[in-house]
Amino acid sequence: MSSAEGVVLVIGCGMQPYREYLLASAAGRHPLWMFNSADLTWQRGHVRGGTVVDLFDRAAVLEAARALAASRPVLGVLSWDEALIVTAAHVAHELGLPGPGIDAIEGCRDKYRSREVLTAAGVDQPRFEFVRDEAHAIAAAERIGYPVVVKPRGLGASIGVVRAGDAAAVREAFHAAEEASLIGAAAYQGGALVEEYLDGPEVSIDGAVVDGRYRALFVAHKTVGLYPYFEEIGHLVDGADGLLADPEVLGTLAAAHTAIDFRYGITHTEVKLTARGPVIVEINGRLGGDLIPLLGRFATGIEPGAVAVDVALGVEPWIRPAAERRCVGVRFAYPPEDCVVESVTLPEVRAERGVLAAAALVGPGDRMLLPPAEFISRYAYVIGAGRDPQECAAVLDAAEAQTRLTARALTLTASGG
């Protein structure tokens, strides 16, 4: 490729076990250039070049983007890192490229703002209040009615999200959510959202938006655990999921994206299927995490990284679903207690038996802490497939039973050491 052919700029990437398949998929659609906070390593084989820049210094990223655009055509920009999607939207705006719009991406990133905008537009939302201290959190919970969910306003992956059934639990939940918020962007630190707890199963839908038109790609059914926290311990994608053709669900998704005026990009929208209908939990302005796009690819044949490139270029995504759909799921293994890892044993990957992938996420000597000390404290994952949800679950049950952790218990002191 000559420099005149142009590149799609990818801002950040994430951890190799969770995101390399996306980078490879995107690279198969169009030449890429990457902005990264450190020298490229495993990413190098998937991109035409890279720039080292402090990804959390927006001015520095914008300057680097202008310099890149001066050296070669930059035709699109994207990011699937939750912490960087606002900066990516600013770069798209600066370079005159297709993007979600800065207000729209803020409507995804700031969950308080999202609640206000969607409620004003008549999109069904849980009752909510944003509070700055525990006394107001308790008062809000009593107005909303127990149980409630307490969560940070600007994080993803259910980090710091806690269910509370009484005033004492709300007090603890507020502090867990506020403390978790401090790991995120400064604009969203402090305080917490107190929300109505919604009964019903939760799903997430990854979708593509081109010129404001929303198109659902695949649906993941979520399993959570480690009550009262909402750790995401598994997801299941059915390639023939009926929700992909459900007019009420699709209508709610389209209305939500119109309300925040999302223009171009990929979103990962979480929805509760309640007795009163589908209710938006949140809209994330990026592809899903937790390997959900990989499950979608295995289940439907859709290449999510390639679709992300298409919409970044401002064109309708090139989607060719497989003729034969299947069910594919992931399970994440958590330790039973705080511990120091000695070893992880994985099941054998055998596609003919439905086990598509298995990987350790920690190594000997790593320390693992459960919520609220740390979140997403996983030691391994397994991916399995079947002809239907029941067969997929059986494959995952067997693979999970063969995934073992050897560790020694860790007792924390009052200072956390």
LINLIN-V502826 format. One record per backbone hydrogen bond with DSSP energy under -0.5 kcal/mol. CO is the residue of the C=O (numbers start at 1). NH is the residue of the N-H. If there is no record, write none. Layout:
BEGIN
CO&NH + CO&NH
END
This chain:
BEGIN
2&5 + 3&6 + 3&73 + 7&9 + 7&75 + 7&76 + 8&33 + 9&11 + 9&78 + 10&12 + 10&35 + 15&18 + 15&19 + 16&20 + 19&22 + 19&23 + 20&24 + 21&25 + 22&26 + 23&27 + 24&28 + 26&29 + 26&30 + 31&8 + 32&48 + 32&49 + 33&10 + 34&36 + 34&51 + 35&12 + 36&53 + 41&44 + 42&45 + 43&46 + 43&47 + 44&47 + 49&34 + 51&36 + 51&53 + 53&55 + 54&57 + 56&58 + 57&61 + 58&62 + 59&63 + 60&64 + 61&65 + 62&66 + 63&67 + 64&68 + 65&69 + 66&70 + 67&71 + 68&71 + 68&72 + 73&7 + 73&75 + 76&9 + 78&11 + 80&82 + 81&84 + 81&85 + 82&85 + 84&88 + 85&89 + 86&90 + 87&91 + 88&92 + 89&93 + 90&94 + 91&95 + 92&96 + 92&97 + 93&96 + 99&264 + 100&263 + 101&105 + 102&106 + 103&107 + 104&108 + 105&109 + 106&110 + 109&111 + 110&114 + 111&115 + 112&116 + 113&117 + 114&118 + 115&119 + 116&120 + 117&121 + 118&123 + 119&122 + 124&280 + 127&196 + 129&194 + 131&192 + 133&137 + 134&138 + 135&139 + 136&140 + 137&141 + 138&142 + 139&143 + 140&144 + 141&145 + 147&197 + 148&164 + 149&195 + 150&162 + 151&193 + 153&111 + 156&159 + 158&161 + 161&230 + 162&150 + 164&147 + 164&148 + 166&170 + 167&171 + 168&172 + 169&173 + 170&174 + 171&175 + 172&176 + 173&177 + 174&178 + 175&179 + 176&180 + 177&181 + 178&182 + 178&190 + 179&182 + 180&183 + 181&184 + 185&188 + 186&189 + 192&131 + 193&151 + 193&195 + 194&129 + 195&149 + 201&273 + 202&222 + 203&271 + 204&220 + 205&269 + 206&217 + 206&218 + 207&267 + 208&215 + 209&265 + 210&213 + 212&214 + 213&210 + 215&208 + 218&206 + 219&238 + 220&204 + 220&222 + 221&236 + 223&233 + 223&234 + 225&231 + 226&229 + 228&163 + 231&225 + 231&233 + 233&332 + 234&223 + 235&330 + 236&221 + 236&238 + 237&239 + 237&328 + 238&241 + 241&244 + 242&245 + 243&246 + 245&247 + 246&250 + 247&251 + 248&252 + 249&253 + 250&254 + 251&255 + 252&256 + 253&257 + 254&258 + 255&259 + 256&260 + 257&262 + 258&261 + 263&212 + 265&209 + 267&207 + 268&284 + 269&205 + 270&281 + 270&282 + 271&203 + 272&274 + 272&279 + 274&277 + 277&274 + 279&272 + 282&270 + 282&284 + 284&268 + 284&286 + 289&292 + 291&295 + 292&296 + 293&297 + 294&298 + 295&299 + 296&300 + 296&301 + 296&302 + 297&301 + 299&326 + 300&322 + 302&304 + 303&307 + 304&308 + 305&309 + 306&310 + 307&311 + 308&312 + 309&313 + 310&315 + 311&314 + 317&319 + 323&325 + 326&239 + 327&386 + 328&237 + 329&384 + 330&235 + 331&382 + 333&379 + 333&380 + 338&410 + 339&368 + 340&408 + 341&365 + 343&406 + 345&404 + 348&350 + 350&353 + 350&355 + 351&354 + 354&356 + 354&385 + 355&350 + 357&383 + 359&381 + 363&366 + 366&341 + 368&339 + 370&373 + 370&374 + 376&378 + 377&335 + 379&361 + 379&362 + 380&333 + 381&359 + 382&331 + 383&356 + 383&357 + 384&329 + 386&327 + 388&392 + 389&393 + 390&394 + 391&395 + 392&396 + 393&397 + 394&398 + 395&399 + 396&400 + 397&401 + 398&402 + 400&403 + 402&404 + 404&345 + 405&407 + 406&342 + 406&343 + 408&340 + 410&412 + 413&416
END
